[in-house]
């Protein structure tokens, strides 16, 4: 892969705010007061500065049910590494869920449209190892093709 471009922050300071949080499992199990059905979810977008894997783990029970949608997520090895995210769990999750993986490099653009590249778990593992000490990221699309 060899490209760790896409610097995230330049030592900017941000205010902190504490917010209440629940997992997707808790929401769909106990607190779904707006009657959203997990099976109807078609897109999950996650950009949480290195907590993406924790969010997916918090939906482990949901993913035991049918999910034929797409996950669009930021994949920042530096942030995942510094937030002690369980990267091996993530790779196993992709395999177990039978997702196809696509990488969207930050600088890719073909005729005004992002270039979406099919990739493999090995390639995203290599990107993680190469870039976990560098403040960079790419986007991943995890797509499960519905059974016909």
CORTA-V859235 format. One record per helix or strand of 3 or more residues. SS is the DSSP state (H for helix, E for strand). FROM is the first residue (numbers start at 1). LEN is the number of residues. If there is no record, write none. Layout:
BEGIN
{{SS	FROM	LEN} {SS	FROM	LEN}}
END
This chain:
BEGIN
{{H	24	6} {H	38	3} {E	43	4} {H	52	6} {H	62	3} {E	70	6} {H	77	6} {H	87	10} {E	100	5} {E	117	3} {H	121	11} {E	138	6}}
END
